[in-house]
Amino acid sequence: MPRRHRAARDRDDVPEALERPLNVAPAWAQLDGAVVRAVSGERDKSYRCPGCQQLIQPGTPHLVVVEEGDVAGRRHWHTPCWRHEVKLRRR
């Protein structure tokens, strides 16, 4: 008899993405000296990612990084670009 898979809401081991509140970036994205927030990208505005220099189109979920409390210097990053940046900074 085949096994039945339980729905994610019924499992004891709920993934981190389902546990964290809105606008909080995952644990891997946090970096000392920076505040990282996840945004849904619902605004009708595009941003330029400092990691790849490409546009983040409206409606694209991405991360906003504020370093050392410099709100005016906040940057919008593609999630994969920020993941790469975190790896480089942690070396």
Secondary structure, DSSP 8 states (H G I E B T S, - for coil): -------GGG-SS--HHHHS-TT---GGG-BTTEEEEEE---SS--EE-TTT--EE-TT--EEEEEETT-GGG-EEE-HHHHHHHHHHHT-
